[in-house]
Each structure stands twice: as structure tokens, then as C-alpha cells.
Amino acid sequence: MGRRFSIPLKFFGVFLLTILLVAGAFIATLNSLRIQVSRNEARAVADQVTAFRSWVAQSGMVWVQKLAPGFHDFLDEQPDASGGTFYGKNPALATRELAMIATREAARTSFRVTSDNWRKEENAPDAFEKAAIVSFQQDKNLPFVEKYEEGKYRYAQPLLMEQACLQCHGDPKDAPKMVLEKYGREKAFGYKVGQVRGVISVIVPAIGINDVLKSLANPYSLALLAISLVLNILFIRSVVVRLIELTRNAEAIAAGKLETVLNYTNPSESNDELDHLYHAVNLLKRSLVILFKRVGGGKQG
Ligand code: HEC
């Protein structure tokens, strides 16, 4: 099979295959890098959400004096000293409003908190989030799940129930009156510490394979590729082309053209096996010349 192809063709094939394999390895590396980059970005968003949530949770509630347009929801209210009202926003609500602002103003990424047993219809999980919650419930050690979906990278990490959450998610009889009034006694109660009952879900733009390929076409990669091409051409010239020349010379000598001149560096000055081969062929040629002279001379004499 290998004998059907000339050495230059074989060499070219091996070169091409090597380039393709290296490119494949490179693209595989870039691919895992692109997932890593998106994952880091999503995790950073999730960490911010967690931090914000725990800030609100530590304060119990954020109280605002004015309900901004589009942000009319609140869990509790209290009169303020000047006859106005303070409106209380609990962690989940404050997080939902943060998500609304973030999505509105920086459409690049979006996040939200959702649950398999949601109180607020807007918080209902989609297929990816539902599956993520089930995965976290089945495997307590799973740190996150991720998926590519229509040009977007999706990421979810579990929200664990803590003691402080049970006030509003444990027994309804412990719950603040406002929670019961607003959401009823059925939804999102009866949870236990350590349970996964929700996720922080983050969407960031996916780095597409096209972006990866485009990033390959940068001046540095192209220059390196050009250098490897030049090195290969030099190698072809110094080895393959000389091998072809030697083959032709040897064939000419075998056909009786003893005047054929072999160009090579003397083996005493060269470690190149081709020079040694040239030299050996040259010695054979000389032997032939001497032999022919003797045979010819014998006839004459
Ligand atoms: C002060 C009461 C209160 C506390 C404490 C509380 N939650 Fe909630 N939680 C709520 C309310 C009310 C909602 C519905 C919020 C909305 O309107 O989006 C909610 C919503 C959620 C949701 C979103 C899904 C849904 O039901 O719409 C998750 C997940 C959640 N809470 C988890 C937790 C966790 C985990 C903790 C503890 C770290 C916690 N909550 C503490 C009252 C509370």
C-alpha cells in the first residue's frame, strides 16, 4: 500500500496529516477553554447574586420609601415618621428586581432564581432549570450544571435551604403574615435544611465555534504556520529532492551512463546519510568504470 506512493507524496501526506492533527488538538483545547471562560463568567454572576441575596437576608428585608416604576412588589409595609410608607422587599423579591434591572440594562447576561415549587409565576423554571433542580436533588455533590442552547451558555448552581430560610419556607405557622397573605399557605413551604429547592440560573452569550476558529486566524498563528511550512519546504529540498536526484543518477549509471556526475559532500565532512549513499553509489560507479576498462582492455589485448 505504502509502495504505491512516491516519497514526496508520502511526505506531503504526513505533513498535511500532522498539521490537521495539531489543528484538531488545538481546537479541542480552545473548545474546553471556551467552556471554561463561559463557566467562569456565569459563576462570577452567580457569586454576585449569592452575595447580594445574603446581604438582603442578613438585613432580613430591604426597606424602600419609594416604589420605582416597574418595581411595585413588596412583602411588607410600615408607616414612616413623615406619614409616608416604607415598603419591605425580602431576599427573593429583591433578587428578582435586581435581575430585572440587570437584564434590562445589560442584556448581555441574565440571571434569576427559580424553584421546583415556585410562589411567583414569573419564577417558574424552564426545561433546563427543571432538569438542573432534579440533578442537584439526586446528587448533593454536584456543584453546577451547564448547557449550550441557541447560541447561549446556560449555567445553574444549587440554592441550599438554610435555617434562616425556614422562617418563610418551613412550617406556614412560623411564616410572616404578609407571606401567607400574599402567596398562601401552600406554595414553597415544608422545606428542610440542606434540601435543594431552587437554583441560581445564569445565561451568558456562548463563545461559538466560529469565534474559536476566528481566533485561530490571528497574525501569530498564521506566522507560525508559515514558518512550519518553510521548514518543511527546506526539508523537502534537502532530503526528498536529493533522494530523487540520486535515484535518477543511479538509474542512469545502471543504464550504462558512466559519465554521470554525482554531486555530494564527502562523507568525511558530512553526517548526512544521503551523502554516504551518494558516496557508495559513486564508488560503485568507479568500480564499474574500472571493471569495464579491464574487460574492454582484455578484449583489445
Ligand atoms: C422573609 C421571608 C423569606 C425568607 C427568609 C426566604 N424566602 Fe425565599 N421566598 C420568599 C418569597 C416571598 C418568595 C417569592 C418571591 C418573589 O416574589 O419572587 C421567595 C422565593 C424563593 C425562591 C424562588 C422561587 C419562588 O418561589 O418563586 C427560592 C428558590 C427561595 N425563595 C429560596 C430561599 C432560600 C434558599 C432562602 C434562605 C437562604 C429563602 N428563600 C429565604 C420568602 C422568603
Residues whose N, C-alpha, C, O or C-beta is under 5 A from the ligand:
A	BS01	HEC	G60 N90 A92 L93 R96 V113 T114 S115 N117 W118 R119 K120 N123 L159 L160 M161 E162 A164 C165 Q167 C168 A188 R197 G198 V199
